[in-house]
Amino acid sequence: MRVRKFAISQTPAWPAIAIRVTIAATSPQPTTPGMMRVSKNKASIRFLELADSCRITVLIPARNEEATVGETVRTLLDRYCTSFDGCLTVAVIDDHSTDGTAAAAAKAGAEVITRDNPKEASGKAESIAEGIRRFPSDIYALFDADISNFDATWLELLCAPLSLGKPTLTKGSYNRPVRADGDRFERFLEGGRVTELVARPLLSMFFPELAKFGQPLSGEVAFTKELIRELPLSAGYGFDVGLLLDTYLNFGIGSIVEIELGERIHNHQSLTALSYQASQVASTILMKAGIDIDALPGAGRLVRPGKPDKHVPMGCVKSSQPS
């Protein structure tokens, strides 16, 4: 394993950023998200304290993201690459890519896990579970591989609120610009299409406290080993909402903090691709709500006009995080 010692480069003072904390209620009524202010400088100081006392691993699951994954890795390593008594591992898990994702990640300096066995299950949860097994750590941070404006300080913002020795989860929230008419961007604060059309309505019905999160499907998260040691990982694209739900159901709303990361620009997928993701998100929420989806006539498949039915993974993957 490549060990990198690092220190955060000197930067000018940053303005305060927002951290949204959902405060636990004493009654079963839905809570209202609260806001507190924290500076990026304070987040950086806290991150240095964490890095000096524990292992931090960044996991980036990727499939066919040759165009962006290398820059994400370089941005992280450029910020945390000089001498400091701590250890940061940046690992890319290449999940059955057909392009140069693995080569781009390795060239940028990442540890690379290549999953190319056609007999092994592919998916986000499966890739993350492999990364956790290969890189034992005290703190894990996850980032999507398709971000074109990745900011390395997101790592500090996500890690700073974590409580070592306790099961805690931080989840990123952000503005999502949408490209329209060439280079013009329309900005909006809502989640993506799967979030607003599938996840949020279902969360509102079954878990209204969690529907208040700006980005319940955010792929930018951090958590302690104590959290992941106790929880299974929901299969495939159900991973993100499954992690949120399992943390809530097992440890309560007080174990989750939502962090404002600013603006995030990434690739937008077709509706055909999103329907597959939405099926897994819906299945995960319904299962966590106690619905026996295995008894449904269309369980485990996505039915589409003029196309063969597509298998939809359900269930959980165990990360096997060591003690």
C-alpha positions in Angstrom: 0.0 0.0 0.0 1.4 3.4 -0.9 1.6 5.6 2.2 1.6 9.4 1.7 2.5 11.9 4.4 0.9 15.2 4.0 0.1 18.6 5.3 -2.5 21.1 4.2 -0.9 23.9 2.3 -1.1 27.5 3.6 -4.2 29.2 2.4 -5.8 32.6 3.1 -8.7 32.9 5.5 -11.9 31.5 4.0 -15.4 32.8 4.6 -17.7 30.8 6.9 -19.6 27.9 5.3 -22.9 26.4 6.3 -23.3 23.1 8.0 -26.9 21.9 8.3 -27.6 19.7 11.3 -30.9 17.9 11.7 -31.6 18.1 15.5 -33.2 15.1 17.2 -36.7 15.7 18.5 -38.0 14.6 21.9 -41.4 13.6 20.3 -42.1 11.5 17.2 -42.9 14.7 15.2 -40.6 15.5 12.2 -37.7 17.7 13.2 -36.7 20.9 11.4 -33.1 21.1 10.1 -31.0 23.7 12.0 -28.0 25.7 10.8 -24.7 26.5 12.4 -21.8 28.4 11.0 -18.2 27.1 10.8 -15.2 28.4 8.9 -13.2 26.4 6.5 -10.1 27.3 8.6 -11.7 25.6 11.6 -12.5 22.5 9.4 -8.9 22.4 8.3 -7.6 22.6 11.8 -9.9 19.8 12.9 -8.9 17.7 9.9 -5.2 18.1 10.8 -6.0 16.8 14.3 -7.8 13.8 12.9 -5.1 13.1 10.4 -2.5 13.2 13.2 -4.3 10.5 15.2 -6.0 8.2 12.8 -6.1 6.6 9.4 -8.2 8.3 6.7 -9.1 6.7 3.4 -10.8 8.3 0.4 -12.7 5.8 -1.7 -13.8 6.7 -5.2 -15.9 4.1 -7.0 -15.7 4.6 -10.7 -17.0 3.1 -14.0 -16.0 4.6 -17.3 -14.9 8.0 -15.7 -11.6 8.3 -17.5 -12.3 12.0 -18.3 -12.7 13.2 -14.6 -11.3 10.6 -12.1 -7.6 11.6 -12.6 -8.2 15.2 -11.9 -10.1 14.3 -8.7 -7.2 12.2 -7.5 -4.6 14.9 -8.4 -6.6 17.6 -6.6 -6.7 15.5 -3.4 -3.0 14.5 -3.5 -1.8 18.0 -4.4 -3.5 19.4 -1.3 -2.3 16.6 1.0 1.2 15.7 -0.3 3.8 17.4 1.8 5.3 16.2 5.1 2.9 15.7 8.0 2.7 13.0 10.6 -0.5 11.4 9.3 -1.6 9.1 6.5 -4.1 9.6 3.8 -4.9 6.9 1.2 -6.8 7.7 -2.0 -8.2 4.6 -3.6 -10.1 4.3 -6.9 -12.2 1.2 -7.3 -12.6 0.6 -11.0 -15.9 -1.3 -11.5 -15.8 -3.1 -14.8 -14.8 0.0 -16.8 -14.4 -0.4 -20.6 -12.3 2.8 -20.9 -9.1 4.0 -19.4 -10.4 4.8 -15.9 -7.9 2.6 -14.0 -5.0 3.9 -16.0 -6.0 7.5 -15.4 -6.4 7.0 -11.7 -3.1 5.2 -11.4 -1.3 7.9 -13.4 -2.7 10.5 -11.0 -1.3 8.6 -8.0 -4.2 6.7 -6.6 -4.2 3.2 -5.3 -6.4 1.3 -7.8 -8.5 -1.8 -7.3 -9.7 -3.3 -10.6 -12.9 -5.3 -10.5 -13.1 -6.9 -13.9 -14.2 -10.5 -13.2 -17.4 -11.0 -15.2 -18.6 -13.4 -12.5 -18.5 -10.9 -9.7 -21.4 -8.6 -9.0 -20.9 -5.0 -10.1 -22.3 -1.9 -8.4 -21.5 1.0 -6.2 -22.0 -0.8 -2.9 -20.0 -3.8 -4.1 -17.1 -1.5 -5.1 -17.2 0.4 -1.8 -17.3 -2.9 0.2 -14.2 -4.0 -1.7 -12.4 -0.8 -0.9 -13.2 -1.1 2.8 -12.0 -4.6 2.9 -8.7 -3.7 1.2 -8.0 -0.5 3.1 -8.8 -0.8 6.9 -9.2 2.8 8.2 -10.6 4.8 11.1 -12.4 7.3 8.8 -13.7 6.8 5.2 -14.7 9.5 2.8 -16.5 8.7 -0.4 -16.6 10.8 -3.6 -18.2 10.2 -7.0 -15.8 10.0 -9.9 -17.7 12.1 -12.4 -17.3 15.5 -10.7 -15.8 18.1 -13.0 -15.3 20.9 -10.4 -14.0 18.7 -7.5 -12.8 20.7 -4.5 -10.3 19.0 -2.1 -11.5 21.0 0.8 -14.7 19.0 0.7 -12.7 16.2 2.5 -12.0 18.5 5.4 -15.6 19.7 5.6 -17.0 16.2 5.6 -14.5 14.8 8.1 -14.4 17.7 10.6 -17.8 16.9 12.4 -17.1 13.2 12.8 -16.8 11.8 16.3 -14.0 9.3 16.6 -15.1 6.1 18.4 -18.7 6.8 17.7 -20.9 5.8 14.7 -21.4 9.1 12.8 -22.1 10.0 9.2 -21.7 13.3 7.4 -23.4 13.8 4.1 -22.7 16.5 1.5 -25.3 18.9 0.1 -24.8 21.2 -2.8 -26.2 23.3 -5.6 -26.5 21.4 -8.9 -26.1 23.5 -12.0 -27.8 22.1 -15.1 -26.3 22.8 -18.5 -28.8 24.4 -20.9 -28.4 26.1 -24.3 -24.7 25.4 -24.7 -22.7 27.0 -22.0 -25.5 28.7 -20.1 -26.2 27.2 -16.7 -29.5 27.2 -14.9 -28.9 27.0 -11.2 -31.3 25.3 -8.7 -31.2 24.1 -5.1 -33.2 20.9 -5.4 -31.8 17.4 -5.6 -31.6 15.6 -8.9 -34.4 13.9 -10.8 -34.2 10.6 -8.9 -34.1 12.5 -5.6 -37.1 14.8 -6.3 -39.3 12.3 -8.2 -38.6 9.1 -6.3 -36.5 9.4 -3.1 -38.0 12.5 -1.5 -41.7 11.5 -2.0 -41.0 8.0 -0.5 -38.9 9.4 2.3 -41.7 11.9 3.1 -44.2 9.1 3.5 -42.0 6.7 5.5 -39.1 8.7 7.0 -40.2 12.4 7.0 -37.2 13.5 9.1 -34.8 12.4 6.3 -36.9 14.0 3.6 -35.6 17.3 5.0 -32.1 16.6 3.9 -31.2 18.6 0.8 -29.4 15.7 -1.0 -30.4 12.4 0.6 -28.7 10.6 -2.4 -25.5 12.5 -2.2 -22.4 10.5 -3.1 -20.1 12.8 -1.0 -20.1 11.3 2.5 -17.7 10.5 5.3 -18.2 8.1 8.2 -16.3 6.4 11.1 -15.3 2.7 11.1 -17.7 2.3 14.1 -20.6 3.1 11.8 -19.6 0.9 8.9 -18.7 -2.0 11.2 -22.3 -2.3 12.3 -24.1 -1.8 9.0 -24.6 -3.8 5.8 -24.4 -1.9 2.6 -27.5 -1.7 0.4 -26.8 -3.2 -3.0 -26.0 -1.2 -6.1 -27.4 2.3 -6.4 -29.4 1.8 -3.2 -26.1 2.4 -1.3 -26.4 6.1 -0.7 -30.0 6.2 0.6 -29.5 2.9 2.4 -26.5 4.2 4.4 -28.6 7.2 5.4 -31.5 5.1 6.4 -29.5 2.5 8.3 -27.7 5.2 10.2 -31.0 6.8 11.1 -32.7 3.5 12.1 -29.8 2.2 14.1 -28.2 5.3 15.7 -30.8 8.1 15.4 -30.9 11.4 13.6 -28.3 12.8 15.9 -25.7 10.7 14.3 -26.1 12.4 10.9 -24.8 15.8 9.9 -25.5 17.4 6.5 -22.7 19.7 5.1 -23.1 22.4 2.5 -20.3 21.9 0.0 -21.2 24.7 -2.4 -21.6 23.9 -6.1 -21.2 20.5 -7.7 -21.0 19.9 -11.4 -21.2 16.4 -12.8 -22.4 14.3 -15.7 -26.1 14.0 -16.1 -27.5 10.6 -17.2 -30.3 9.8 -19.5 -33.8 9.0 -18.2 -33.3 5.4 -19.3 -30.2 5.1 -17.1 -31.9 6.9 -14.3 -34.9 4.6 -14.3 -32.6 1.7 -13.3 -31.1 3.8 -10.5 -34.6 4.9 -9.4 -35.7 1.3 -9.2 -32.9 0.4 -6.8 -33.5 3.6 -4.7 -37.2 2.9 -4.4 -36.6 -0.8 -3.5 -34.1 0.2 -0.8 -36.5 2.7 0.8 -39.4 0.3 0.7 -37.4 -2.5 2.3 -36.1 -0.2 5.1 -39.7 0.8 5.7 -40.6 -2.9 6.3 -42.4 -3.5 3.0 -42.0 -7.1 1.7 -41.0 -6.2 -1.8 -40.1 -9.8 -2.5 -43.8 -10.6 -2.5 -44.5 -8.0 -5.3 -45.0 -9.4 -8.8 -42.3 -7.3 -10.3 -39.7 -7.6 -7.5 -36.1 -7.5 -8.7 -36.8 -6.4 -12.2 -37.3 -3.3 -14.3 -40.0 -3.7 -16.9 -39.6 -1.5 -20.0 -41.5 -1.3 -23.3 -39.9 -2.9 -26.2 -36.9 -4.1 -24.2 -36.1 -7.2 -22.1 -36.7 -6.9 -18.4 -33.6 -5.7 -16.5 -32.5 -7.3 -13.3 -32.6 -4.9 -10.3 -30.2 -5.9 -7.5 -31.7 -5.9 -4.0 -30.5 -6.9 -0.6 -27.2 -6.0 1.1 -23.5 -6.3 0.8 -21.3 -6.8 3.9 -18.1 -4.7 4.1 -16.4 -6.9 6.6 -14.6 -3.9 8.2 -12.1 -5.3 10.8 -12.2 -4.2 14.4 
